[in-house]
């Protein structure tokens, strides 16, 4: 069953679609998926589903750039919290 779990993780399909294609009841597949993930917490054999992305403009020397439709622009050279941005934009 672990081979099917690995195949599922690599496809990126929805669990319901995968189960329907492979004619596996969802509750049984869900059990094995949970069991596998408990035994392999770091996802040793399967990708986590996450990938690294770079914010637009990060090569340009800034981390966040906010552009208003009227042409105003704010750029930050380092990471800022969403709370800080929210407070700044509501000012």
Rosetta silent file (secondary structure, phi, psi, omega in degrees, C-alpha in Angstrom):
SEQUENCE: XXXXXXXXXXXXXXXXXXXXXXXXXXXXXXXXXXXXXXXXXXXXXXXXXXXXXXXXXXXXXXXXXXXXXXXXXXXXXXXXXXXXXXXXXXX
SCORE:     score description
SCORE:     0.000 S_00000001
   1 L     0.000  -31.124 -179.819    0.000    0.000    0.000 S_00000001
   2 H   -62.274  -30.503  177.380    2.937    2.342    0.663 S_00000001
   3 H   -62.944  -39.217  176.960    3.816    2.184   -3.034 S_00000001
   4 H   -68.112  -37.279  177.453    0.368    3.609   -3.806 S_00000001
   5 H   -61.314  -44.835  178.467    0.836    6.307   -1.153 S_00000001
   6 H   -63.732  -41.388  177.968    4.103    7.346   -2.804 S_00000001
   7 H   -62.655  -41.176  178.455    2.459    7.320   -6.217 S_00000001
   8 H   -60.975  -46.760 -177.812   -0.376    9.468   -4.854 S_00000001
   9 H   -63.416  -32.904 -178.745    2.001   12.034   -3.362 S_00000001
  10 H   -77.160  -25.229 -176.758    3.892   12.360   -6.639 S_00000001
  11 H   -76.728  -34.808 -175.652    0.785   12.904   -8.769 S_00000001
  12 L    78.867    5.807  178.537   -0.579   15.913   -6.918 S_00000001
  13 L   -71.443  163.710  172.645   -4.112   14.644   -7.603 S_00000001
  14 L   -71.143  149.190 -177.180   -6.943   14.997   -5.148 S_00000001
  15 H   -60.574  -41.855 -178.908   -7.294   12.013   -2.851 S_00000001
  16 H   -62.563  -40.618  178.752  -10.841   11.293   -4.024 S_00000001
  17 H   -65.985  -45.112 -179.701   -9.767   11.242   -7.696 S_00000001
  18 H   -59.855  -45.632 -179.190   -6.774    9.024   -6.973 S_00000001
  19 H   -64.122  -39.729  179.600   -8.903    6.554   -5.025 S_00000001
  20 H   -64.374  -44.815 -179.965  -11.546    6.450   -7.746 S_00000001
  21 H   -62.068  -40.940 -176.924   -8.919    5.776  -10.464 S_00000001
  22 H   -94.000    5.177  177.682   -7.262    3.020   -8.411 S_00000001
  23 L    53.065   50.858  178.351  -10.567    1.653   -7.104 S_00000001
  24 L  -118.469  129.955  175.108   -9.592    2.070   -3.443 S_00000001
  25 L   -59.864  134.126 -176.405  -12.130    3.112   -0.797 S_00000001
  26 H   -57.457  -39.128 -177.444  -11.152    6.582    0.451 S_00000001
  27 H   -67.575  -33.428  177.864  -11.363    5.647    4.128 S_00000001
  28 H   -72.069  -44.467  178.409   -8.957    2.734    3.646 S_00000001
  29 H   -63.444  -39.901  178.023   -6.509    4.821    1.628 S_00000001
  30 H   -59.862  -39.689  177.185   -6.771    7.611    4.211 S_00000001
  31 H   -59.699  -49.869 -177.738   -5.845    5.154    6.948 S_00000001
  32 H   -67.964  -34.576  177.154   -2.698    4.043    5.105 S_00000001
  33 H   -63.975  -46.931  177.292   -1.770    7.597    4.185 S_00000001
  34 H   -61.990  -43.392  179.673   -1.970    8.697    7.846 S_00000001
  35 H   -60.937  -44.564  179.823   -0.039    5.585    8.937 S_00000001
  36 H   -63.128  -45.298 -178.277    2.695    6.260    6.398 S_00000001
  37 H   -66.579  -30.724  175.315    3.016    9.913    7.384 S_00000001
  38 H   -69.345  -36.750 -179.229    3.275    8.978   11.073 S_00000001
  39 H   -79.745  -20.611 -178.605    6.065    6.517   10.319 S_00000001
  40 L  -129.006   68.771 -173.245    7.856    8.959    7.986 S_00000001
  41 L   -61.072  -29.234  179.409    7.396   12.384    9.634 S_00000001
  42 L   -87.433   -0.946 -176.561    9.989   14.145    7.468 S_00000001
  43 L    67.042   47.869 -174.511    8.513   12.683    4.316 S_00000001
  44 L   -50.889  -46.600 -173.530   11.677   10.685    3.658 S_00000001
  45 L   -99.346  -10.703 -175.371   10.433    9.049    0.476 S_00000001
  46 L  -127.107  146.839  178.063    7.854   11.553   -0.684 S_00000001
  47 L   -69.550  152.041 -175.743    8.012   15.269   -1.412 S_00000001
  48 L   -74.834  -17.371 -175.617    6.263   17.524    1.079 S_00000001
  49 L    93.791   -5.582  177.654    4.214   19.319   -1.561 S_00000001
  50 L  -103.478  150.403  174.340    5.924   22.588   -0.773 S_00000001
  51 L  -140.627  153.116 -178.634    8.433   24.323   -2.965 S_00000001
  52 L   -77.308  134.078  173.703   10.581   27.366   -2.511 S_00000001
  53 L  -128.219  151.195  177.492    9.478   30.497   -4.321 S_00000001
  54 L  -106.818  136.123  177.370   11.114   33.881   -4.462 S_00000001
  55 L   -61.447  147.505  177.904    9.026   37.014   -4.143 S_00000001
  56 L   -57.167  130.956  178.482    8.813   39.077   -7.303 S_00000001
  57 L    88.063    0.844 -177.567   11.682   41.536   -7.366 S_00000001
  58 H   -63.575  -27.304  175.909   13.804   39.729   -4.795 S_00000001
  59 H   -72.489  -20.724 -176.745   16.657   39.816   -7.292 S_00000001
  60 H   -83.132    1.329  176.391   16.201   43.576   -7.530 S_00000001
  61 L    97.915    7.910  175.259   17.303   44.087   -3.913 S_00000001
  62 L  -132.363  157.081 -175.735   13.946   44.287   -2.169 S_00000001
  63 L   -96.551  -43.981 -179.447   11.748   41.741   -0.449 S_00000001
  64 E  -128.777  136.497  175.483    8.300   43.347   -0.661 S_00000001
  65 E  -132.595  123.461  178.754    7.038   45.908   -3.109 S_00000001
  66 E  -112.292  123.816  179.588    3.551   47.400   -2.814 S_00000001
  67 E  -116.597  127.390  177.512    2.273   49.403   -5.774 S_00000001
  68 L   -89.493  151.624 -177.361   -0.865   51.499   -5.580 S_00000001
  69 L   -63.051  -20.118  178.650   -2.983   51.978   -8.696 S_00000001
  70 L   -87.072    3.223  175.794   -2.265   55.729   -8.556 S_00000001
  71 L   102.819   -8.605  177.680    1.459   55.071   -8.955 S_00000001
  72 L   -70.369  147.806 -177.038    2.633   55.231   -5.324 S_00000001
  73 E  -142.738  138.616  174.839    5.093   52.530   -4.352 S_00000001
  74 E  -125.598  129.807  176.744    6.533   51.207   -1.072 S_00000001
  75 E  -124.606  147.746  178.810    9.456   48.760   -1.054 S_00000001
  76 E  -123.663  133.327 -179.202   11.051   46.891    1.845 S_00000001
  77 L   -84.166   -4.588  178.630   14.584   45.540    1.766 S_00000001
  78 L  -145.722  170.699 -178.588   13.854   42.821    4.296 S_00000001
  79 L   -64.371  137.538  176.322   10.999   40.638    5.434 S_00000001
  80 L  -127.148  152.565 -177.648    8.190   42.449    7.261 S_00000001
  81 L   -78.381  155.997  178.085    5.279   40.969    9.190 S_00000001
  82 H   -64.935  -32.129  177.759    1.742   41.052    7.880 S_00000001
  83 H   -64.193  -40.700  178.436    0.710   42.927   11.055 S_00000001
  84 H   -63.600  -45.551  178.880    3.222   45.661   10.261 S_00000001
  85 H   -62.812  -42.352  179.766    1.946   45.966    6.689 S_00000001
  86 H   -61.123  -45.513  179.363   -1.663   46.031    7.849 S_00000001
  87 H   -64.066  -41.660 -179.249   -0.897   48.809   10.359 S_00000001
  88 H   -64.500  -43.702 -177.092    1.065   50.772    7.755 S_00000001
  89 H   -74.287  -22.673  178.827   -1.644   50.524    5.108 S_00000001
  90 H   -87.422   -6.828 -176.717   -4.426   51.520    7.501 S_00000001
  91 L   -67.656    0.000    0.000   -2.532   54.643    8.588 S_00000001
